[in-house]
Amino acid sequence: MESKKDHIDLLPDYFAGVLSEEERVAVEKWKNASDENLQIFQESEKVYYSLDLLEEMKHYDSSLALHKLNERVRREYPVQRLLYYWQRAAAILILPLLIASVYFFIDRKPQQGTELWLAYHTPPGVKSEVYLPDGTSVFLNSDTKLEYPSSFSGKERRVTLNGEAFFKVAKDAAHPFVVGLGKIGVEVKGTEFNVCNYPDEDKTEVVLKEGKVDLIEINTTRNALLVAMKPGEQAVFKRTEEKVVLREVDVDRYIGWIDGLLIFRDDRMTEVVRSLERWYNVNILIEDPEIEDYIFTGTFKHETITQVLDLLKRTSPFEYDILPSKKQQNGVYEKQKIVLTKSSK
């Protein structure tokens, strides 16, 4: 397994998590050996996960499809030109994926009378950007659902969010922009802020980059003010306690995901695991409760999940085991599982 061709042939199984430990290490060494190898790896990864989304929609084997694409590209083009054709393959595959995403992930449904509302959903492990009718841009993180009207009318511009998103709100002083987050909401006129509001968590976080934000209670007859935020502040609403905690934070730590940065700043392992699961679309199990209290600081970009875990291991005594993905009856692979155990060293 010395040639570039051999390593490329292993990429589909690498992404599916079914390689042996020796093969996995060999692929990662090859990937890091040159910038060209890294580009081929990243383009292949884009294709694989694009096929994986289509697999969920059409129930076919993404690993088999990528193997077939590998064979065709290798048969028709020399290895030294493979990067160029991989980039073309990625573009060819991702374009219909985006078109398909509009069909499968945007639900059209009437709400509030006859008004037409759209629901845009990014699947786990995928990020996207949406432009709203007023010119507002919204960056959506993994597994996020944004609902908004096909056109804004009335006194305010209202949307709802489940998941995480960064908003760049178009200025319109006469029509406040309101993000519904269950019992609370965010009201602005034109500003930039990040919201994390996953339904399986007990808190909602709002981080203000610039402008002005009001955290409001929206389950009343009027938008009652809970707290007014300033740039550089984070508001955390704890749902069970129904109270808001306001503090100053490093904003870049919370919005780095937009630029592909995974940032930890003295975070407990439970927070790290939560981020890694969404970032890489995996399930991580912590077997020893002591591991939950480990603290980590670091910034990652373009690293694989194994590279991140290897780096984290350097500062804390834990080991990990990556379990092969299992194919379900509907033909879709389940999420890859990673088990963390306390190191005996």
N, C-alpha and C positions, 0 to 999 in steps of 0.2 A: 504493500500500500504506500508506494513512494511517489507516484505521479499525482499531478494536480487533478487529473481525470478521476483517479480512484477516490480522492478526498471529496470531490464534488458529488460522486455517486452516493456517498454516505450522508449527504446533507438532509435528504428527506427523512431518513430514519433518525438522524440527530435531532431534528426539530420535533419528531414524534416521540422522542425519549426512549427508543427501543434499541439503542446501540449498547454494546458491551462497554465496560469502563475503559478498556484499552483503546477501543475505537473512538470513544468520546474524547479522550485525552488527545489522541492523534489528530482529530478534526480541529480541536481548539488550538493545538500547536501550529497546525497548518494555517489556520485563520489569522493568527497573530504574527506569522512569519513575514508578511509583506502587506503594503497598503492595497495592492491589487487583490490579494486573497481576501482581505477584509471587505472590500467592495463586492466581490463575488458572493461572499457569505451574506452580506446585508441585503443584496438584491434577491438572493435565493430565499432569504427569510421573508421578505415582502411577498414574494410569489406564494410561498407555502401558506402563510396565514391568510392571504387573499383567497386561495383555494379552500382553506379551512372554513372561511365564512360561507363560500358558495356550497361547501359540503353540507353545512347546517341547513342551508335553504333547499338544496336539491338532493341531499343524502347520497353523495358519492365520496370515494376514498381519496382524500387530498394527497396522501403519501404516494399512492399508486399514480395519480395524475402527474405529480411532480417527477416521479421516476421516469414516466413516459416522456415528459417534456425534456428532462435531462438527456435521454437517449436520442431524441430527435435533434436537439441542439448539437450534441457531440457528434452525431453522424453527419450532419450537414455542414458544420463549421469547424475550423481548426481550433485547438485548445487556446492558442495565443489570442484568438479573437473572441473567446467565450464571454468575457466581461461585457463587451459591446452588445452581444446578442442576448445576454441575460437581462441587461437593462431594457432592451426592446421587449423582451418577453414580459418583464414586470409591467411595463407600460401597457402592453396589449391586454394583459390579464386584469390589471387594476382598473382600466377604463370600464369594461363591462361590469366589474364588481361595483363600481360607484353607481353605475346606472341601475344595477340590481338592488343596491342598497336603498336607492330612492323608492323602488317598488316595495321592497320587503320591510324596510325599517321606518318608513314614513307612513303613518296611519292617518287617513283623512276621516274626520268625524265631525258632525255638527255639535257645537256646544253653545251655551248661552243663546238660546233662540235659534235663529237660522245662520248664525255666524259659523264659518268654516274654520276649524282648528286643525293644525298639523302636529304630529308627534314624531320627533326625530330621535332615534335610539342608536347609540354606538355600542356594539357588542363588547364583551370583555376582551381586554388586550388591544383595543383599537381606539385611536383618537381622531377627532374630526373638527371641522370648523363650519359654522352655519352663519349665514347672513339673514337677518330678520328684515321685515318689510320697511322698517324705518331707517335702515342702514347700520343698525347695531350688529357687531360681530360677536359671536359666541364660540369659544374654543371648548369642545366637549372632551372630557377625559373618559377613561375606560368605563364601560357599563353605565352609561348616563342617558337619561331620557329628558328631553326638552319639549314642552308643549307650548305652542304659540298660535295666534290667529293668522289667517292668510293676509289680513290687513288690520292695522290698528285703528280703532274708532272709539269714540267716547272721551272721557276726561283723562284716562290713563292708559299706558301701554303695559298690559299685564301678560306675564308668561309664568309657567310653573316648571320646577326642576327637581328631578330625583337623580342624584349622582354628584359629579363635580364639574364645574365649568368656570371659565374666566370670561367676564363680560367687558366689552368696550362699548359703552352705551352712547349712542348718538344723542347729541344735545338737543333738547326740546323743553324749554322751561315751562311751557304751557301744559305739557302732558308728561307727568312723572312716569318713570319706568319702574314697574313693580315685579319682583320675582317672588312668586308664591312658593313657600317651603313648608307647607303644612300649617301648623298653628301660627307660625310667624312668617315674615316676609322682609324683603329688602326694597326700599324705595329710594330712587335716585332721579336726577334730571339729566345727567351726563357725566360719566365717570368710568374708572376702571377698577374692578374688584374681582376676587375669587370667592366662589361659594362651594363648600363641600357638604352635601346633604344626602348621604346614602341612607335608605330606609332601614337597613339592617344594623345601623349604629344608633347610639343613644344621644348623639349630639349633632348639631349643625354649626359649621364654622364659616365665618365671613371674614375675609382679609381685604382691607382697602389699600390699593396702590396709590391712587390719586383721585382728587375730587372730594365729594361728600356723600355719605351713605347714612340713611336712617334705618335702624332695625325696628320693625313695626309688628304689632299684633294684628292679624288680619281676620280673625274669627269673630270680630265684633262688627257693629254697624258702621264703624269708621276705623280708619287706620290709626290705631293708638300708638304713640311713640314709646318704644322701649328704651332705646339708647341711640345717641347720635355719634357717629364714628368720624375719626380724623385719619388722614393718610398715615400708614405705618402701624395701624392698630388692627387687632383681631378680636372679634366678638364670638364667643362660644355659647350657644344656647343648649343647655342640658335639658332634654325633653322630659325625663322623669321628674326632675326637680322644678322644671319650668322657670329657670332663672338664667340670666345672662352674665357672663364673666368677660370683662374688657381688659385687654393688656396690649402693650407695645411688642412688636415682633419684627424679625427680619423677613420682610415681604418676599425676597427672592427665594427663601426656603420653601414658600408655599406656592409660588407660581413658576418655579423652575421646570415643572413638568411640560409646560408649553413648548419649551426649547429642547425637550428630550432629556432633561436633567432630573435624576432621582437624588434628592438631597435629604440627608439625615443630620440633625443637630441635637446631640444628646438625647436621642429617642430610645425608648424602651423597645425591647425585642417585639413586643406585641404590636407596637406601631409600625415597626420595620416590616414585620410579617404581613400586616394589613396592606401596606404599600406594595410589597413585592407580589402578593397574590393578584392584585389588580393590574400591576404593571406588566407582569409576564403571563397572566391568565393561568395560574397554577393554584393548587391547594397545598398549604404548608401546615403540617401538624407538629406541635411542640410536645414531646413526650415527657420531658422533665420540667416541672413548674419553675425550677430555679432559673432556667434559661429565659423565662419571660421578663426577668428583671435586669438582664444584661443591657448595657447602654452603648449606643453606637453613634459615631459621627463620621460622615463621609459624603462624597459627591460622585455619582456614577453617570456615565454616558456611553452608550453603545455596548456596554458589557452584557454578557449573557448571564442568566440566573446563576450558573455555576461559578462564574468569575466573581459575581457579587458575594456569594456565600463563601468562596475561598478567601476573599479579602476580609470579610467579617470574622472568619475563623482565626485570623491572625491576632485579634485583640481579645477573643473570648474562647473559653474551653467548650466548644461544642462540635459535633460531627453531623453530617447530613447524608441521607440516602435518597437517591432519586429512583422512584419506582416507575417501571414501564407503563405507558398509557395503555389502557385496555379498550378494545373496540366493543361498542355496545351493539345491541341487536338491530338498531336502526342504521348501523354503519358508521356512526359518528364516534370518534375517539373521546373518551372522558378526559377531564383535565388531568394534567400530569400531577402526581402527588410527590411531595418532598417531606421527609420525616427528619426532624431535628432531635438529636439525643446529646446528652451531656458527655463530654470527652473524659476518658479515664486517665488521660495524661496529667 
